[in-house]
């Protein structure tokens, strides 16, 4: 796997603070966001790398492993444990580390351009013809991907085919997926080492909100204009729900900003079949601005009656 320098991706030195990382990530994410570059494959690739870099470097524990092991940071714990076990068994001889069964801490700087930790893992744990020790297995690297959808896309459960490393993966996206939510597709990450299990694929959803409805969890919020006469005298109002229309009775004397709830007319609840949130409608009373002279006279008479 090609090594990706996460610090270089974010344009930072390896001495950057967490605040530096956060600022750099936000700036670059805005610049390369697919919404800003809808048809640019390079921007999409950069955006994915930026997210991946931020995920590792913004986590102190992951960053510590990355700083020490580079692209093999996810195998750090397995490597250390295996090294300790073999040290206890006396398998670290002079040919391995050059010294009487003792071993030292290695970092990426100890290897030249032609060798990295992956090569070292292979030579160290992959076994040889003269070695009776069993090859140590390592789990494959996890992959991270971002999938862009709209609220309308995730209103119903749907199937999609994704292409990852020239392989097609069929996934089912449950209705009600939220913006920023991540799901795991087991066994679709990188190949394991020495027959180890594959890593997993993590898909993070970026949901573009609908222009008319604000979504919070499974509840939807919208504003509905009603004219002054309907607000004063009462009447009917045709309301748009997310997928259809309904007719509501407007009570006489309805005030501007009045909120009504339409039970079960919201968004599907994630992985709960047949259950929906609610739709909250806020009435916006529209005051007429193009009254005729006759209408103005009527309002004047009405004001005098008051």
N, C-alpha and C positions, 0 to 999 in steps of 0.2 A: 504494500500500500504506500502510495506517495505521501511523504511527510508534509504536513501543513503547519506552518509556523503561525500559531494563533496570535502571538504578539504582533507579528508582521501584518496579519489580516486586519487587526484593529489599529495598526499604525502606532504601536506603543513599544517602549523598551520593556525588558523583563523585570524592571524595578517599578513598574507602574503600580499605583495604589488602586484600591477597589473603587474609589471615586473616579479615578482616571478611566478605568475600564468601563464603568457605567456611562460616563459622558461620551466616550468614544463609540460605544455600542449604539447609544441613542442617535448620535449624529449620523453614523453610517447606515443604521437601519432605515432612517428616514430617506437617505439618499438612494439606497438600492432597493427600497420596498417595491415589490411587483406591481402595486397599484400605481406607482409613479413611473415604472418602466414595464408596461404591460406585455410588450412583445420582445423584450431584450433577454435572451437566454443567458448572456454573460452576467447581467445584473441579477438574474434569478440565482445563478450559481454563487455569485458574491454574497447575496443575501443569506443563502443557506450556510456558507462558511462563516459569515459574521455571527449568525445565531449559534453555530456550533462552538465558535471561539468564545463567545460570551458565556455559554453554558458551562464550559470548563473553567475559564479564568475567573468567573465571578463566584465560583465555589472554592473557598480556601483549601479544602481537603483535596479536591480534584486538581487544583492548580499546583499544589505541592507535588503531587505524583507526576503531573505533566512536566514540571520543571526538572524533575529528576530522570524520568524515563522517556520523555518525548512522546512519539506516537504510540508507544506501548504502555502508556500510563495505566490503562485499564487492567493490565496484567501484573501490576506492581505487587499486589498482595500475594498472588500465587507465586511470583518469582522469589520474593523474600522468604516465603515459607519453604519453598523447595530448596532454596540455597541453604537455609538453616538445617533442614533435614539431612541434606547430603554432607554438610559440614560435620554434623553429629555422627554420621556414618563413616567419616574419614575419606569421603570420595573426592574431596578437593585436594588434590596432590599438587606437586610442583608443576606438572604440565598444564594445570588449569590456571593457577594464579602465581606460580613462581615462588613457592615458599612454604615447605614443611607443614602442610595441612592448614595453615592460616589463610584467611581470606580478607579482602578489603572491600569497601563500598565502591561501587562503580557508578559513574554517571555518563551522560551522553558525550561528554568531552573526552572520555577515555577511548573513544572509537574514532577511526578515521572516516573519510568519505566513503570508503568501500564497505564499512561494517556499521551496523546499528544494533540496537537492543534486540530486534527481531532475529538478526543473524546470530547474536550471542545466545538467545534463548534456544535457537535451533541446535547450535553446536553444543550447548551446555546440557540440554534436556532431551535432545532428539535421539540420543543414544549413538553408539558406534559398534563396529564389528567386534571390538575388543572390550566392550563394556557390557557388564551383566545387569546394570541398573536399568530400570524400566523408564521409557520415555514419559515425561510429564505432559499431561494434556492441558491445554489452555482454551478457555472459552473465546469465541470470536468477538470482534469489536461490535458494539452497538452502533447502528446507523440512525441518524436523525433527519427527518424530512419535514417540509412545511407544505400543507395543502390548502389552497385558497378556494373558498366556497361562499355562497350567499345564504342569507336567512331562508330564502325560498328553496335553495338546494337541500337544506337540512330540515325542512319542515316534514319531510317524509323519509323513511329509511330507503337508502339507495345503495347500489353496488357500483364500484368503480374499478377500473384496471389501471394500475400504476406501473410505470417502467422504471426499474432500479437496476443499474449496472447491466443494462441490456436484457434484464429478466422481467417478465410481466407478472405482476402480483394482483390477484383479485381480492378486494377487500369489501366488507359490508360496513357502511357508515350508518349507525343508528340515528333515527330522528332525534332531534333535540340536542345535538352536539353544540357546545358553546364555544365562543371565541376564546382562543388560548388553550383550549383543552387538548391534552395529549393522550393518545391511545397507543398501546403496545401490540405489535404484530410479532408474535413469538417465532423465532427461528429464521427470520428474514434479514439478519444482520450479516456481519462478516464471517468468513469461514474460520473454524476453530483450528488450533495448532495441534499437531500430532493426534488428530482424530477427536479433538475436543468438540463440544457442542457449538453450534452457530450462535452468534449474537442475535439480538432482537432489533426490530425496526420500530422506532418511536416516531409517530406522526403527530405534529402539532397543527391544529386547525386555526386558520385565520378566516373569520366569518365577516363578510361585508354586511353591515346592517341594512335593513330595508329603509327606504326613504321616508315612509309614512309611519312606521311603528318603531317605538323604542322597546328593546327587549331586555328584560332583567330576569335571568333564570328562565322560567317557563311563562312568566307573565308579560303581557304586552301593554303598551301605553300609547295612546293616540289622542289627537285633538280634533274635535268636530265643530265646524261652524254652524250656528243656527241664526236665523234672522231675528230681529228684535220682536217682531209680531208673534212669532212662534214662542219665543221666550216669555212674552207677556201673557199671551192668551192660551198657550199650550198647543199641542198638535203632534204631528208625526215627523220623524227625522230618519232618513235612510243612512245607515251607518256601514262603512266598509269594515269587515273583519279581515283577517289575514288572507282567507281564501274565498270569501263570499260576501254577501250583503245581508243585513237584517234591518227590520223596521222597528224603531223604538217610539214609545209614547213619551213626549216631552211634557212634563207637568207645568201647568200655568204658573207664572211667577218664577220660572227658573233663572237663577242668578248666573252672571258670568263667572266661569271657573268651577261651576258645579261638576262633580265627578260621579259617574255611574259605573257599576261593575257588571260585565257580561260574563257570567260564570261559565267556565269551560270553553271560552272562545279565544284562549291564548295559544301558547306554543306547546307542542308535545313535550311531555316530561321524558327526560333521557332514560331509555331502557325500561320504561314503564308503559306497557302496551295499553292503549285506549284511554290514557289519562292526559289531560291538558291543563295548562295554567289558565288564568283569567285575563280578560281584556278590560282595561280601564279607559273609559272615554271621558275626556274633559271638555265641557261645552265652552265654546268661545262665541259670545253673543256679538253679532256684527251690527253696529249702529249704521243706519242708512245715511248716505251722504248725497244722494241725488233726488231729494224729495221735490215733488211738484208744489206749486203754490197752494193748491187745494190741500195737499197733505200737510204742509206747514201750518195752514190755518187750523186744521183739525188738531194738530199738536198744541197750538196756542190755546185753543178752546179747552183741550184736555188739561193743560197746565193751570188754566184759570179755575177749572172744576176742583183741582187739587187744593 
